[in-house]
Amino acid sequence: MVVNEGSEFQAEINSAYDRSSELKAFDETKAGVKGLVDSGLTTIPRIFIDHQQTLDKKSGSTDAHLSVPIIDLQGVNEDSTLRGKVIELVRDASEKWGFFQKEFYTRDIYSRKTVYLSNFDLYKSQAANWRDTLALVMAPNSPAAEELPSICRDIVMDYSKKVMTLGLTLFELLSEALGVSPSHLTDIGCTEGLLLLGHYYPQCPEPALTMGLGHHTDSDFMTILLQDQIGGLQVLHDDQWVDVPPIPGALVVNIGDLLQLISNDKFKSVNHRVLVNGAGPRISLASFFRTQVNAGNASRVYGPIKELLSDENPPIYRETSVKDYLSHYYSKGLDSSSLSRFKL
């Protein structure tokens, strides 16, 4: 990172506050949040101060009985009785929480398509987040090796294959939890695309004033998250922010907006956020399962699964194309719901 660019930017924020100019100045450094930290700043720029979301930062759950469900998938493909029990746990977690953690009993978890960015909604959100991101499109067409950063090339290709295999199993369980055939969600394209987002949250000199990632729901069908030991992830449950503490050897799974839409609100895509703290840096890797938007499927539409509908359970949402849904999602910034626009 270029230190003098960060220093120039900090000098600019000491003048009269012009948010648009400061956003542009930060964006043009191309150094991201890490560039600010490397420049030695001791106070965060005003574009990162989030007055709305920092008011309730202390509302994380202290109730020992309130925690995101943990589900062990070991043996789920070998034992039909166990599979039935796991499907019930997945159904319950997806309906009530929209989140669960999937336990592993192995050390082999570690055994344009590339984009570097800081705050994709920089010019739309009320406050910038204290985060930089590496975005990698891994499916349906895997990038050539030379398109991936050399420092993480091999592990990214290996991890994406493993997380895709896990995703296929989870979508089978989710399908059965909905009462449709095990292959239903895969057959309609839920596992067609895979986007990896590597988030880097640098140590923050004023963590009480900003967010690592503001509250939002995910735009995909399902997300699988690998987080480090720092913590900071919270999920909104029963109007209370609940901590999702890191568990060694576990992955976090959450339902996305499109799965809530096609399940007709059976499964819930819930708000979640990431707090920053004085420790760090925090690193996480999110795997987004989605339908790839391209010329071949631009007209593909999704609506509530017909097998789930009845006179007692009429459709809640209209059919929409993924292209239209994502256009709306990315046009508004992260801090408001997208699904409400598509309700009947």
C-alpha beads as a LAMMPS data file, in Angstrom:
LAMMPS data file: protein, C-alpha beads

344 atoms
342 bonds

1 atom types
1 bond types

-500.0 500.0 xlo xhi
-500.0 500.0 ylo yhi
-500.0 500.0 zlo zhi

Masses

1 110.0

Atoms # bond

1 1 1 0.000 0.000 0.000
2 1 1 1.122 3.581 -0.658
3 1 1 1.541 5.377 2.641
4 1 1 1.619 8.928 1.279
5 1 1 -1.826 8.465 -0.323
6 1 1 -3.333 7.565 3.043
7 1 1 -1.599 10.552 4.652
8 1 1 -2.924 12.893 1.962
9 1 1 -6.414 11.526 2.505
10 1 1 -6.258 12.093 6.252
11 1 1 -5.142 15.682 5.677
12 1 1 -8.149 16.219 3.463
13 1 1 -10.631 15.118 6.124
14 1 1 -9.410 17.835 8.486
15 1 1 -10.876 20.480 6.191
16 1 1 -14.566 21.358 5.941
17 1 1 -16.551 18.144 5.716
18 1 1 -17.612 17.345 2.162
19 1 1 -18.779 13.716 2.175
20 1 1 -18.823 13.298 -1.603
21 1 1 -15.293 14.627 -1.951
22 1 1 -14.030 12.455 0.888
23 1 1 -15.614 9.341 -0.592
24 1 1 -13.977 10.124 -3.927
25 1 1 -10.613 10.809 -2.283
26 1 1 -10.718 7.484 -0.432
27 1 1 -11.815 5.597 -3.535
28 1 1 -9.060 7.083 -5.666
29 1 1 -6.285 5.983 -3.315
30 1 1 -6.987 2.401 -4.447
31 1 1 -5.409 1.400 -1.129
32 1 1 -8.568 0.435 0.731
33 1 1 -9.029 0.436 4.487
34 1 1 -5.691 -1.310 4.956
35 1 1 -4.022 1.646 3.256
36 1 1 -5.530 3.955 5.875
37 1 1 -4.255 1.742 8.681
38 1 1 -0.812 1.458 7.097
39 1 1 -0.627 5.249 6.889
40 1 1 -0.688 5.364 10.698
41 1 1 -3.967 7.178 11.250
42 1 1 -5.253 7.255 14.833
43 1 1 -8.817 8.430 14.156
44 1 1 -11.122 7.083 11.497
45 1 1 -12.355 9.297 8.624
46 1 1 -15.901 10.573 9.010
47 1 1 -17.160 8.584 6.035
48 1 1 -16.776 5.457 8.198
49 1 1 -18.686 6.740 11.229
50 1 1 -22.056 4.992 11.408
51 1 1 -24.212 6.738 13.997
52 1 1 -27.269 4.577 13.382
53 1 1 -25.673 1.148 13.700
54 1 1 -23.272 1.938 16.528
55 1 1 -26.084 2.940 18.911
56 1 1 -26.964 -0.675 19.683
57 1 1 -23.546 -2.292 19.413
58 1 1 -23.786 -3.523 22.979
59 1 1 -26.948 -5.490 22.274
60 1 1 -25.212 -8.805 21.598
61 1 1 -26.794 -11.700 23.423
62 1 1 -25.594 -12.469 26.940
63 1 1 -28.208 -15.219 27.376
64 1 1 -26.328 -18.508 27.538
65 1 1 -29.443 -20.305 26.279
66 1 1 -29.654 -18.181 23.110
67 1 1 -27.182 -19.305 20.470
68 1 1 -27.115 -20.180 16.788
69 1 1 -27.872 -23.921 16.298
70 1 1 -24.950 -26.291 15.690
71 1 1 -25.575 -29.274 13.386
72 1 1 -23.269 -32.254 12.844
73 1 1 -23.532 -33.702 9.317
74 1 1 -21.207 -36.640 9.916
75 1 1 -22.736 -39.836 8.502
76 1 1 -25.703 -38.060 6.919
77 1 1 -25.212 -39.901 3.612
78 1 1 -24.760 -43.339 5.213
79 1 1 -27.544 -43.581 7.799
80 1 1 -31.136 -42.883 6.695
81 1 1 -32.389 -42.579 10.284
82 1 1 -29.670 -40.061 11.119
83 1 1 -30.400 -38.204 7.887
84 1 1 -34.030 -37.787 8.923
85 1 1 -32.976 -36.309 12.264
86 1 1 -30.521 -33.937 10.573
87 1 1 -33.174 -32.811 8.068
88 1 1 -35.439 -31.935 10.997
89 1 1 -32.620 -29.916 12.614
90 1 1 -31.882 -28.131 9.322
91 1 1 -35.587 -27.390 8.843
92 1 1 -35.939 -26.004 12.368
93 1 1 -32.799 -23.844 12.100
94 1 1 -33.717 -22.535 8.634
95 1 1 -37.257 -21.638 9.688
96 1 1 -36.494 -20.074 13.064
97 1 1 -32.973 -18.676 12.681
98 1 1 -31.971 -18.637 9.017
99 1 1 -28.498 -19.516 10.376
100 1 1 -26.713 -22.583 11.695
101 1 1 -23.168 -23.792 12.199
102 1 1 -22.035 -26.997 10.530
103 1 1 -19.499 -28.979 12.520
104 1 1 -16.563 -30.763 10.875
105 1 1 -14.496 -33.602 12.263
106 1 1 -11.507 -33.278 9.968
107 1 1 -8.333 -31.211 9.583
108 1 1 -8.656 -31.297 5.779
109 1 1 -10.805 -28.164 5.518
110 1 1 -7.870 -26.125 4.217
111 1 1 -6.534 -29.297 2.305
112 1 1 -13.911 -9.940 -14.486
113 1 1 -13.475 -13.222 -12.001
114 1 1 -11.032 -11.553 -9.644
115 1 1 -11.830 -8.164 -8.144
116 1 1 -10.251 -6.200 -5.293
117 1 1 -12.570 -3.666 -3.704
118 1 1 -13.465 -1.783 -0.559
119 1 1 -17.203 -1.224 -0.017
120 1 1 -19.030 -2.072 -3.237
121 1 1 -21.805 0.292 -2.094
122 1 1 -19.373 3.067 -1.105
123 1 1 -21.402 5.817 -2.781
124 1 1 -24.833 4.495 -1.715
125 1 1 -24.490 3.513 1.950
126 1 1 -24.943 5.951 4.831
127 1 1 -21.478 5.090 6.128
128 1 1 -18.531 3.180 4.712
129 1 1 -17.596 -0.110 6.360
130 1 1 -14.161 -0.872 7.828
131 1 1 -13.419 -3.682 5.375
132 1 1 -11.570 -4.621 2.198
133 1 1 -12.653 -7.505 -0.041
134 1 1 -11.234 -9.889 -2.622
135 1 1 -14.057 -11.221 -4.842
136 1 1 -13.550 -14.407 -6.868
137 1 1 -16.095 -15.958 -9.237
138 1 1 -15.371 -19.713 -9.035
139 1 1 -18.387 -21.259 -10.826
140 1 1 -19.949 -22.127 -13.150
141 1 1 -16.779 -21.448 -15.142
142 1 1 -13.691 -21.691 -12.985
143 1 1 -11.105 -18.981 -13.600
144 1 1 -7.779 -19.849 -15.147
145 1 1 -5.039 -20.289 -12.555
146 1 1 -3.271 -17.117 -13.680
147 1 1 -6.448 -15.096 -13.007
148 1 1 -6.198 -15.878 -9.282
149 1 1 -3.763 -14.135 -6.904
150 1 1 -0.632 -16.282 -6.708
151 1 1 -0.488 -16.052 -2.910
152 1 1 -3.802 -17.929 -2.484
153 1 1 -4.256 -19.602 -5.880
154 1 1 -3.885 -23.248 -4.913
155 1 1 -5.853 -23.084 -1.662
156 1 1 -8.706 -21.139 -3.279
157 1 1 -9.111 -23.703 -6.056
158 1 1 -9.002 -26.590 -3.583
159 1 1 -11.331 -24.932 -1.065
160 1 1 -13.901 -23.964 -3.697
161 1 1 -14.174 -27.610 -4.814
162 1 1 -14.693 -28.773 -1.237
163 1 1 -17.243 -26.083 -0.396
164 1 1 -19.180 -26.882 -3.576
165 1 1 -19.367 -30.538 -2.518
166 1 1 -20.623 -29.488 0.907
167 1 1 -23.121 -27.115 -0.701
168 1 1 -24.612 -29.916 -2.778
169 1 1 -25.180 -31.966 0.391
170 1 1 -26.742 -29.024 2.226
171 1 1 -29.093 -28.249 -0.659
172 1 1 -30.225 -31.880 -0.647
173 1 1 -31.045 -31.590 3.053
174 1 1 -32.797 -28.258 2.553
175 1 1 -34.838 -29.735 -0.312
176 1 1 -35.959 -32.636 1.846
177 1 1 -36.703 -30.237 4.705
178 1 1 -39.085 -28.441 2.336
179 1 1 -40.738 -31.730 1.420
180 1 1 -39.543 -31.843 -2.187
181 1 1 -37.133 -34.230 -3.897
182 1 1 -33.494 -34.136 -2.696
183 1 1 -32.297 -32.788 -6.050
184 1 1 -34.967 -30.093 -6.425
185 1 1 -32.917 -27.048 -5.374
186 1 1 -29.928 -28.189 -7.408
187 1 1 -32.132 -28.900 -10.424
188 1 1 -33.435 -25.326 -10.475
189 1 1 -29.931 -23.826 -10.423
190 1 1 -29.247 -23.028 -6.767
191 1 1 -25.740 -24.497 -6.988
192 1 1 -24.935 -23.224 -10.461
193 1 1 -22.747 -20.302 -9.414
194 1 1 -20.201 -19.868 -6.644
195 1 1 -18.827 -16.488 -5.568
196 1 1 -16.089 -16.313 -2.927
197 1 1 -15.656 -13.099 -0.948
198 1 1 -12.523 -12.874 1.158
199 1 1 -13.111 -10.106 3.718
200 1 1 -10.227 -8.382 5.491
201 1 1 -11.112 -6.247 8.530
202 1 1 -7.997 -4.308 9.621
203 1 1 -7.444 -3.364 13.235
204 1 1 -9.503 -0.234 13.889
205 1 1 -8.342 2.672 16.068
206 1 1 -11.948 3.650 16.921
207 1 1 -14.042 0.477 16.722
208 1 1 -17.007 1.966 18.601
209 1 1 -17.694 4.401 15.746
210 1 1 -17.935 2.145 12.720
211 1 1 -18.973 -1.284 11.454
212 1 1 -17.023 -4.027 9.757
213 1 1 -20.127 -4.917 7.788
214 1 1 -23.454 -3.165 8.302
215 1 1 -26.669 -5.091 8.861
216 1 1 -27.925 -6.806 5.720
217 1 1 -29.326 -9.995 4.270
218 1 1 -27.554 -12.016 1.571
219 1 1 -28.805 -11.873 -2.013
220 1 1 -28.076 -15.510 -2.855
221 1 1 -29.698 -18.875 -2.089
222 1 1 -27.272 -19.909 0.656
223 1 1 -23.966 -18.733 2.130
224 1 1 -21.266 -20.818 3.816
225 1 1 -18.878 -18.768 5.961
226 1 1 -15.427 -19.660 7.248
227 1 1 -14.429 -17.194 9.978
228 1 1 -11.214 -16.880 11.972
229 1 1 -10.891 -16.763 15.753
230 1 1 -11.437 -12.990 16.143
231 1 1 -15.237 -13.046 16.063
232 1 1 -17.610 -10.155 15.529
233 1 1 -20.408 -11.786 13.508
234 1 1 -23.915 -11.213 14.885
235 1 1 -27.338 -12.375 13.685
236 1 1 -30.644 -10.671 14.428
237 1 1 -32.983 -13.136 16.176
238 1 1 -36.244 -12.137 17.872
239 1 1 -35.191 -8.456 17.630
240 1 1 -31.942 -9.158 19.483
241 1 1 -28.413 -9.230 18.120
242 1 1 -26.915 -12.631 18.917
243 1 1 -23.176 -13.327 18.751
244 1 1 -22.008 -16.142 16.456
245 1 1 -18.751 -17.072 18.193
246 1 1 -16.117 -18.878 16.131
247 1 1 -16.019 -22.641 16.728
248 1 1 -12.789 -24.378 15.683
249 1 1 -13.486 -26.705 12.749
250 1 1 -16.989 -25.312 12.089
251 1 1 -18.556 -23.359 9.250
252 1 1 -21.484 -20.947 9.486
253 1 1 -24.418 -21.513 7.103
254 1 1 -27.138 -18.963 6.424
255 1 1 -30.195 -18.759 4.192
256 1 1 -30.185 -16.118 1.426
257 1 1 -32.984 -13.912 0.101
258 1 1 -33.666 -16.032 -2.975
259 1 1 -34.147 -19.185 -0.887
260 1 1 -36.622 -17.322 1.323
261 1 1 -38.438 -16.226 -1.839
262 1 1 -38.693 -19.676 -3.450
263 1 1 -39.574 -21.331 -0.125
264 1 1 -42.424 -18.800 0.222
265 1 1 -41.091 -17.589 3.593
266 1 1 -40.702 -21.140 4.933
267 1 1 -36.971 -20.500 5.356
268 1 1 -35.762 -17.147 6.616
269 1 1 -33.050 -14.862 5.276
270 1 1 -32.180 -12.816 8.335
271 1 1 -30.219 -9.666 9.035
272 1 1 -26.645 -10.076 10.181
273 1 1 -23.664 -7.781 10.683
274 1 1 -19.987 -7.738 11.661
275 1 1 -18.604 -5.630 14.493
276 1 1 -15.048 -4.313 14.463
277 1 1 -12.761 -4.194 17.466
278 1 1 -9.295 -3.111 18.496
279 1 1 -7.907 -6.581 17.841
280 1 1 -7.271 -7.935 14.426
281 1 1 -7.072 -8.093 11.597
282 1 1 -10.187 -10.274 11.225
283 1 1 -10.386 -12.457 8.131
284 1 1 -13.362 -14.397 6.791
285 1 1 -14.241 -16.249 3.595
286 1 1 -17.871 -16.288 2.448
287 1 1 -19.065 -18.695 -0.265
288 1 1 -22.228 -17.515 -2.016
289 1 1 -24.332 -20.068 -3.904
290 1 1 -26.242 -18.302 -6.637
291 1 1 -27.461 -18.549 -10.202
292 1 1 -24.944 -17.049 -12.569
293 1 1 -26.398 -14.160 -14.531
294 1 1 -25.332 -14.335 -18.162
295 1 1 -26.783 -14.121 -21.627
296 1 1 -27.870 -17.746 -21.517
297 1 1 -30.154 -17.457 -18.491
298 1 1 -30.932 -13.751 -18.200
299 1 1 -34.643 -14.514 -18.594
300 1 1 -34.744 -17.304 -15.993
301 1 1 -37.264 -16.458 -13.295
302 1 1 -37.749 -17.645 -9.727
303 1 1 -40.893 -17.664 -7.671
304 1 1 -42.321 -19.720 -4.805
305 1 1 -41.944 -23.468 -5.438
306 1 1 -45.307 -24.649 -6.747
307 1 1 -45.252 -27.849 -4.692
308 1 1 -45.305 -25.718 -1.533
309 1 1 -48.376 -23.694 -2.514
310 1 1 -52.005 -24.331 -1.656
311 1 1 -55.194 -22.465 -0.825
312 1 1 -53.928 -22.278 2.755
313 1 1 -50.420 -21.261 1.646
314 1 1 -50.782 -18.899 -1.333
315 1 1 -47.719 -17.317 -2.994
316 1 1 -46.242 -14.384 -1.085
317 1 1 -43.864 -13.261 -3.840
318 1 1 -44.157 -12.653 -7.556
319 1 1 -41.784 -14.323 -9.948
320 1 1 -38.644 -12.355 -10.724
321 1 1 -35.478 -12.870 -12.701
322 1 1 -32.217 -13.064 -10.801
323 1 1 -30.936 -10.210 -12.946
324 1 1 -33.796 -7.934 -11.841
325 1 1 -33.453 -8.978 -8.231
326 1 1 -29.703 -8.341 -8.119
327 1 1 -30.075 -5.021 -9.953
328 1 1 -32.404 -3.852 -7.194
329 1 1 -30.231 -5.337 -4.414
330 1 1 -27.057 -3.604 -5.535
331 1 1 -28.741 -0.309 -6.412
332 1 1 -29.998 0.434 -2.913
333 1 1 -27.022 -0.332 -0.656
334 1 1 -26.924 -3.037 2.001
335 1 1 -28.929 -1.526 4.823
336 1 1 -32.498 -2.145 3.675
337 1 1 -34.513 -5.206 2.672
338 1 1 -34.847 -6.226 -0.964
339 1 1 -37.536 -8.893 -0.665
340 1 1 -40.359 -6.488 0.185
341 1 1 -40.268 -5.085 -3.344
342 1 1 -41.171 -8.477 -4.797
343 1 1 -44.129 -9.261 -2.562
344 1 1 -47.538 -9.630 -4.157

Bonds

1 1 1 2
2 1 2 3
3 1 3 4
4 1 4 5
5 1 5 6
6 1 6 7
7 1 7 8
8 1 8 9
9 1 9 10
10 1 10 11
11 1 11 12
12 1 12 13
13 1 13 14
14 1 14 15
15 1 15 16
16 1 16 17
17 1 17 18
18 1 18 19
19 1 19 20
20 1 20 21
21 1 21 22
22 1 22 23
23 1 23 24
24 1 24 25
25 1 25 26
26 1 26 27
27 1 27 28
28 1 28 29
29 1 29 30
30 1 30 31
31 1 31 32
32 1 32 33
33 1 33 34
34 1 34 35
35 1 35 36
36 1 36 37
37 1 37 38
38 1 38 39
39 1 39 40
40 1 40 41
41 1 41 42
42 1 42 43
43 1 43 44
44 1 44 45
45 1 45 46
46 1 46 47
47 1 47 48
48 1 48 49
49 1 49 50
50 1 50 51
51 1 51 52
52 1 52 53
53 1 53 54
54 1 54 55
55 1 55 56
56 1 56 57
57 1 57 58
58 1 58 59
59 1 59 60
60 1 60 61
61 1 61 62
62 1 62 63
63 1 63 64
64 1 64 65
65 1 65 66
66 1 66 67
67 1 67 68
68 1 68 69
69 1 69 70
70 1 70 71
71 1 71 72
72 1 72 73
73 1 73 74
74 1 74 75
75 1 75 76
76 1 76 77
77 1 77 78
78 1 78 79
79 1 79 80
80 1 80 81
81 1 81 82
82 1 82 83
83 1 83 84
84 1 84 85
85 1 85 86
86 1 86 87
87 1 87 88
88 1 88 89
89 1 89 90
90 1 90 91
91 1 91 92
92 1 92 93
93 1 93 94
94 1 94 95
95 1 95 96
96 1 96 97
97 1 97 98
98 1 98 99
99 1 99 100
100 1 100 101
101 1 101 102
102 1 102 103
103 1 103 104
104 1 104 105
105 1 105 106
106 1 106 107
107 1 107 108
108 1 108 109
109 1 109 110
110 1 110 111
111 1 112 113
112 1 113 114
113 1 114 115
114 1 115 116
115 1 116 117
116 1 117 118
117 1 118 119
118 1 119 120
119 1 120 121
120 1 121 122
121 1 122 123
122 1 123 124
123 1 124 125
124 1 125 126
125 1 126 127
126 1 127 128
127 1 128 129
128 1 129 130
129 1 130 131
130 1 131 132
131 1 132 133
132 1 133 134
133 1 134 135
134 1 135 136
135 1 136 137
136 1 137 138
137 1 138 139
138 1 139 140
139 1 140 141
140 1 141 142
141 1 142 143
142 1 143 144
143 1 144 145
144 1 145 146
145 1 146 147
146 1 147 148
147 1 148 149
148 1 149 150
149 1 150 151
150 1 151 152
151 1 152 153
152 1 153 154
153 1 154 155
154 1 155 156
155 1 156 157
156 1 157 158
157 1 158 159
158 1 159 160
159 1 160 161
160 1 161 162
161 1 162 163
162 1 163 164
163 1 164 165
164 1 165 166
165 1 166 167
166 1 167 168
167 1 168 169
168 1 169 170
169 1 170 171
170 1 171 172
171 1 172 173
172 1 173 174
173 1 174 175
174 1 175 176
175 1 176 177
176 1 177 178
177 1 178 179
178 1 179 180
179 1 180 181
180 1 181 182
181 1 182 183
182 1 183 184
183 1 184 185
184 1 185 186
185 1 186 187
186 1 187 188
187 1 188 189
188 1 189 190
189 1 190 191
190 1 191 192
191 1 192 193
192 1 193 194
193 1 194 195
194 1 195 196
195 1 196 197
196 1 197 198
197 1 198 199
198 1 199 200
199 1 200 201
200 1 201 202
201 1 202 203
202 1 203 204
203 1 204 205
204 1 205 206
205 1 206 207
206 1 207 208
207 1 208 209
208 1 209 210
209 1 210 211
210 1 211 212
211 1 212 213
212 1 213 214
213 1 214 215
214 1 215 216
215 1 216 217
216 1 217 218
217 1 218 219
218 1 219 220
219 1 220 221
220 1 221 222
221 1 222 223
222 1 223 224
223 1 224 225
224 1 225 226
225 1 226 227
226 1 227 228
227 1 228 229
228 1 229 230
229 1 230 231
230 1 231 232
231 1 232 233
232 1 233 234
233 1 234 235
234 1 235 236
235 1 236 237
236 1 237 238
237 1 238 239
238 1 239 240
239 1 240 241
240 1 241 242
241 1 242 243
242 1 243 244
243 1 244 245
244 1 245 246
245 1 246 247
246 1 247 248
247 1 248 249
248 1 249 250
249 1 250 251
250 1 251 252
251 1 252 253
252 1 253 254
253 1 254 255
254 1 255 256
255 1 256 257
256 1 257 258
257 1 258 259
258 1 259 260
259 1 260 261
260 1 261 262
261 1 262 263
262 1 263 264
263 1 264 265
264 1 265 266
265 1 266 267
266 1 267 268
267 1 268 269
268 1 269 270
269 1 270 271
270 1 271 272
271 1 272 273
272 1 273 274
273 1 274 275
274 1 275 276
275 1 276 277
276 1 277 278
277 1 278 279
278 1 279 280
279 1 280 281
280 1 281 282
281 1 282 283
282 1 283 284
283 1 284 285
284 1 285 286
285 1 286 287
286 1 287 288
287 1 288 289
288 1 289 290
289 1 290 291
290 1 291 292
291 1 292 293
292 1 293 294
293 1 294 295
294 1 295 296
295 1 296 297
296 1 297 298
297 1 298 299
298 1 299 300
299 1 300 301
300 1 301 302
301 1 302 303
302 1 303 304
303 1 304 305
304 1 305 306
305 1 306 307
306 1 307 308
307 1 308 309
308 1 309 310
309 1 310 311
310 1 311 312
311 1 312 313
312 1 313 314
313 1 314 315
314 1 315 316
315 1 316 317
316 1 317 318
317 1 318 319
318 1 319 320
319 1 320 321
320 1 321 322
321 1 322 323
322 1 323 324
323 1 324 325
324 1 325 326
325 1 326 327
326 1 327 328
327 1 328 329
328 1 329 330
329 1 330 331
330 1 331 332
331 1 332 333
332 1 333 334
333 1 334 335
334 1 335 336
335 1 336 337
336 1 337 338
337 1 338 339
338 1 339 340
339 1 340 341
340 1 341 342
341 1 342 343
342 1 343 344
